[in-house]
Amino acid sequence: MILGLDISTSCTGWCLLSHSGELVDLGFVKLKNSQNIFEKATSLESVFFDLKEKYNIDKIFVEENLQAFRPGFSSAKTIVTLARFNGIVSYVASKSFGMSPQYVNVNVARKSVNLKIISKKKGGKPTKEQVFDWVNSRIEYDWPSKCLKSGPRRGMTVLDDSRFDMSDAYVIALAGHNLNI
Protein backbone atom coordinates (compact mmCIF):
# COMPACT_ATOMS: atom_id res chain seq x y z
CA MET A 1 0.00 0.00 0.00
CA ILE A 2 0.95 3.61 -0.63
CA LEU A 3 0.27 6.18 2.10
CA GLY A 4 0.00 9.83 1.08
CA LEU A 5 0.04 12.56 3.73
CA ASP A 6 -0.94 16.21 3.59
CA ILE A 7 0.48 17.45 6.88
CA SER A 8 -0.96 20.55 8.49
CA THR A 9 -1.22 21.74 12.09
CA SER A 10 -5.01 22.15 11.87
CA CYS A 11 -5.99 19.04 9.89
CA THR A 12 -3.84 16.32 8.37
CA GLY A 13 -5.25 14.34 5.47
CA TRP A 14 -4.18 10.80 4.62
CA CYS A 15 -4.82 8.52 1.67
CA LEU A 16 -4.10 4.87 0.99
CA LEU A 17 -3.75 3.57 -2.55
CA SER A 18 -3.03 0.09 -3.79
CA HIS A 19 0.08 -0.36 -5.93
CA SER A 20 -2.23 -0.33 -8.96
CA GLY A 21 -3.32 3.19 -7.97
CA GLU A 22 -6.82 2.31 -6.72
CA LEU A 23 -8.22 4.10 -3.69
CA VAL A 24 -8.21 1.85 -0.61
CA ASP A 25 -8.99 4.31 2.19
CA LEU A 26 -9.07 8.01 2.87
CA GLY A 27 -9.27 10.03 6.05
CA PHE A 28 -8.20 12.98 8.14
CA VAL A 29 -7.22 13.94 11.66
CA LYS A 30 -8.56 17.22 13.05
CA LEU A 31 -5.82 18.84 15.11
CA LYS A 32 -7.17 22.33 15.85
CA ASN A 33 -8.12 21.51 19.46
CA SER A 34 -4.75 20.02 20.39
CA GLN A 35 -2.72 22.20 22.75
CA ASN A 36 0.67 21.98 21.00
CA ILE A 37 2.50 20.30 18.13
CA PHE A 38 3.57 17.39 20.30
CA GLU A 39 -0.03 16.59 21.26
CA LYS A 40 -0.93 16.87 17.56
CA ALA A 41 1.88 14.47 16.64
CA THR A 42 0.69 12.01 19.30
CA SER A 43 -2.80 12.07 17.73
CA LEU A 44 -1.27 11.23 14.35
CA GLU A 45 0.90 8.50 15.89
CA SER A 46 -2.29 6.85 17.13
CA VAL A 47 -3.79 6.97 13.63
CA PHE A 48 -0.56 5.58 12.14
CA PHE A 49 -0.72 2.69 14.62
CA ASP A 50 -4.27 1.88 13.50
CA LEU A 51 -3.31 2.11 9.81
CA LYS A 52 -0.31 -0.18 10.37
CA GLU A 53 -2.52 -2.74 12.11
CA LYS A 54 -5.03 -2.71 9.25
CA TYR A 55 -2.86 -2.30 6.13
CA ASN A 56 0.51 -3.39 4.78
CA ILE A 57 1.98 0.03 3.98
CA ASP A 58 5.31 -0.08 2.17
CA LYS A 59 5.62 3.46 0.78
CA ILE A 60 4.94 6.84 2.36
CA PHE A 61 4.74 10.11 0.45
CA VAL A 62 4.53 13.51 2.10
CA GLU A 63 3.82 16.87 0.53
CA GLU A 64 7.07 18.82 0.66
CA ASN A 65 7.31 21.94 2.83
CA LEU A 66 6.88 25.40 1.33
CA GLN A 67 10.28 26.48 0.09
CA ALA A 68 9.83 30.24 -0.27
CA PHE A 69 7.74 33.20 0.75
CA ARG A 70 4.95 34.41 -1.50
CA PRO A 71 3.44 37.85 -1.05
CA GLY A 72 0.05 37.68 0.65
CA PHE A 73 0.51 34.12 1.86
CA SER A 74 2.12 32.51 4.92
CA SER A 75 4.31 34.47 7.31
CA ALA A 76 7.79 33.36 8.32
CA LYS A 77 6.42 32.14 11.66
CA THR A 78 3.76 30.02 9.93
CA ILE A 79 6.27 28.51 7.49
CA VAL A 80 8.66 27.64 10.34
CA THR A 81 5.86 26.09 12.42
CA LEU A 82 4.65 24.00 9.47
CA ALA A 83 8.20 22.88 8.65
CA ARG A 84 8.79 21.90 12.28
CA PHE A 85 5.52 19.96 12.42
CA ASN A 86 6.18 18.32 9.06
CA GLY A 87 9.54 17.11 10.42
CA ILE A 88 8.01 15.79 13.62
CA VAL A 89 5.22 13.95 11.78
CA SER A 90 7.68 12.57 9.21
CA TYR A 91 9.77 11.21 12.09
CA VAL A 92 6.69 9.69 13.76
CA ALA A 93 5.68 8.11 10.43
CA SER A 94 9.17 6.69 9.89
CA LYS A 95 9.15 5.14 13.36
CA SER A 96 5.57 3.88 13.02
CA PHE A 97 6.06 2.20 9.64
CA GLY A 98 9.78 1.42 9.74
CA MET A 99 10.64 3.47 6.64
CA SER A 100 11.49 7.01 5.68
CA PRO A 101 8.82 9.05 3.94
CA GLN A 102 9.58 10.44 0.51
CA TYR A 103 8.80 14.07 -0.17
CA VAL A 104 6.93 15.27 -3.24
CA ASN A 105 6.75 18.88 -4.34
CA VAL A 106 3.11 19.91 -4.74
CA ASN A 107 3.67 21.28 -8.28
CA VAL A 108 5.48 18.12 -9.37
CA ALA A 109 2.66 16.06 -7.83
CA ARG A 110 -0.06 17.96 -9.68
CA LYS A 111 1.82 17.76 -12.95
CA SER A 112 2.38 14.00 -12.58
CA VAL A 113 -1.37 13.40 -12.22
CA ASN A 114 -2.33 15.91 -14.97
CA LEU A 115 -4.04 18.29 -12.57
CA LYS A 116 -3.99 21.76 -14.08
CA ILE A 117 -4.77 24.69 -11.81
CA ILE A 118 -6.40 27.73 -13.39
CA SER A 119 -5.14 30.94 -11.79
CA LYS A 120 -7.56 33.39 -10.20
CA LYS A 121 -6.42 35.95 -12.80
CA LYS A 122 -7.82 33.65 -15.47
CA GLY A 123 -11.08 33.09 -13.60
CA GLY A 124 -10.16 29.98 -11.62
CA LYS A 125 -11.62 29.03 -8.26
CA PRO A 126 -9.36 28.89 -5.19
CA THR A 127 -6.71 26.20 -5.66
CA LYS A 128 -8.02 23.97 -2.85
CA GLU A 129 -11.46 23.90 -4.49
CA GLN A 130 -9.97 23.03 -7.88
CA VAL A 131 -7.99 20.17 -6.34
CA PHE A 132 -11.07 18.87 -4.54
CA ASP A 133 -13.20 19.07 -7.71
CA TRP A 134 -10.51 17.19 -9.66
CA VAL A 135 -10.27 14.43 -7.03
CA ASN A 136 -14.04 14.23 -6.58
CA SER A 137 -14.48 13.72 -10.33
CA ARG A 138 -12.09 10.73 -10.25
CA ILE A 139 -13.07 8.80 -7.14
CA GLU A 140 -16.33 7.84 -5.56
CA TYR A 141 -16.21 8.79 -1.92
CA ASP A 142 -18.68 9.83 0.78
CA TRP A 143 -16.96 13.07 1.85
CA PRO A 144 -17.35 14.20 5.48
CA SER A 145 -20.05 16.78 6.11
CA LYS A 146 -21.27 18.91 9.00
CA CYS A 147 -24.48 20.63 10.01
CA LEU A 148 -24.12 24.39 10.43
CA LYS A 149 -25.12 25.53 13.93
CA SER A 150 -25.40 29.27 13.38
CA GLY A 151 -25.63 31.98 10.79
CA PRO A 152 -27.98 32.42 7.85
CA ARG A 153 -27.42 28.82 6.72
CA ARG A 154 -28.11 27.34 10.18
CA GLY A 155 -29.31 23.74 9.98
CA MET A 156 -27.86 23.27 6.48
CA THR A 157 -25.54 20.31 5.88
CA VAL A 158 -22.34 21.21 4.03
CA LEU A 159 -19.14 19.39 3.14
CA ASP A 160 -16.47 19.64 5.86
CA ASP A 161 -13.25 21.52 5.04
CA SER A 162 -11.28 18.34 5.83
CA ARG A 163 -12.12 17.28 2.27
CA PHE A 164 -9.41 19.66 1.05
CA ASP A 165 -6.70 17.96 3.13
CA MET A 166 -7.95 14.54 2.08
CA SER A 167 -7.89 15.61 -1.58
CA ASP A 168 -4.33 16.88 -1.25
CA ALA A 169 -3.29 13.59 0.37
CA TYR A 170 -4.87 11.70 -2.55
CA VAL A 171 -2.91 13.78 -5.06
CA ILE A 172 0.34 13.17 -3.15
CA ALA A 173 -0.30 9.40 -2.96
CA LEU A 174 -1.24 9.21 -6.64
CA ALA A 175 1.83 11.24 -7.58
CA GLY A 176 4.01 8.82 -5.60
CA HIS A 177 2.37 5.99 -7.52
CA ASN A 178 2.75 7.69 -10.89
CA LEU A 179 6.31 8.88 -10.33
CA ASN A 180 7.22 5.36 -9.17
CA ILE A 181 9.64 6.76 -6.63
N, C-alpha and C positions, 0 to 999 in steps of 0.2 A: 504494500500500500504506500501511497504518496500522501504526506501530510503537508498542506499549505497553511501558513500562518500570516495573518495581517495583525501585527502587534501594535496595540495602542493602549494608553493608560486608562482610557474610559471604557473601551470595549474591544476585546480581541476576538477576531473571527478565525475559525479554523475550517478546513475542508479536507476530506479524504477522497482520493481517487484510486481506482484500481490501476494497475500498470497498463491497461488498455485505454485509460483515460476516462472511464465511466465514473460518474458520481456514486460514491458509496455512502457518505455521510457528510453532514454540514452542521455547523453550530457556532455558538458564540459564548463568551463569558463577559458579563457586565461587571465592570470594575470601578465604576464611579463612586460607590459607597465604601470602598476600601480606604483605610486610613492613610496608607503609605505604599510605596512601590514594592516593599517586601511582602506586605499582606496581599497585594495584587498578584505578585509572583507565586505566592503560596496557593492562591486560588487556582492559578493556571497549572501548577504542579499537580493538584488534585485531579484536574481534568485530564492532564497527560497520563496520570496513573490509570484512570478509567479507560482512556483510549488504548493504552498499551495492553490492558487486560482483555479488551474486546477485539483488537485488530493487530495484524502483523505488519507494523509500519517499518519500512526499510529505507525510506528517503524523507527528508524534511527540507522544505523550502520556506524561506522567510523573505518578506519584502524588505529590501535594503533600506537603511536609514536615508533620510534626506541628506544630500551632500552639500547644499549651498543655500544661502538666503535668497528669497524672492520677495520683492517689494509687495507689501500688503498681505503677506502670509505669516508664517510662524516666526516668533521672536527667538533670539538666541537662547533664552532660558527654556523655551518650549522644545527647541531642537535638542538641547543638551539633555533635558529630562527624557525625551523620547529615545535618544540614543542610549542613555543609561539603562532605561527599562528594556529596550530591545536586547541589549547585552545580557542583562540578568535573565530574561526569558529564554534567550538562546542557550545560555548556560544550563538553565533548568531543563530545557528540552534535550540538550545533549546528555545530561545525566539520566533523565527519565528514559530515553530510548537507546542510549548507548551509542550514539553517533552524532557527529557535528552537523548542524544545519548548514544548508547552502543558501547563499543570499542571491536574490534576483532583483535587479533594478526594475522599478515599476514600468518605465518606458520600454525596456527590453521585453518585459513580460507581456505587455499589451501588444507590442509588435509581433511577438511570437505566436499569439493566438488570433491575430488579425482583428484586433479591437482598435478601431480608429475613433479618436476623440475629436469632436467638433468644438473649436474654441468658441467662447462666448461672443467674441467679436464677429464670428460668422453665424451667430444665432443658435449656438449649441446650449443645451441645458448644462447645469453644474456637472462637473466630471463624475462625481459619485453617483449621480442619477443616470448618466450615460452608461457607466460600468454596470450598475444594477440592471438596467434595461437590456443590455447585451447578454448578461448572464441569464436573466429571467427568460429571454427568448430561446435559450439553448438547453436549459434544464427544466424539468418539472419538479417543483418543490413547493411545499406549503410554508411560505415565509411567515416568520413570527409577526403577530399583530398586537395591538393594544387598544383599549377603550379609553377615549379621552374623558377626563374627569372634570374639566373646566373649560371655560371659553365659549365662543360662539358655536363650536362644533362638539360641545359636550355630549357624551353618549355615543358619538360616532366611533366606529372601529376603523383604525388606520394601520398600515404596515409600520412595524417598529424600525427605528433607525439602525438597529443591529444588522439589518439586511445589507447595508452598505459594507460593513466589515466582513460579513460572510461572502459577499460578492467578490471583494478584493482577495480574500483567501482562496476562493475558487480560481481566480485568474492566476494567482501565484502558483497554485498546485498544477494547473493546466500548463502553465509556462514551463515549470520544471519537467513535466511529462514531455512536452513538445521539444524542449531544448535538449532533452536526454542527457542532462548533466550527471 
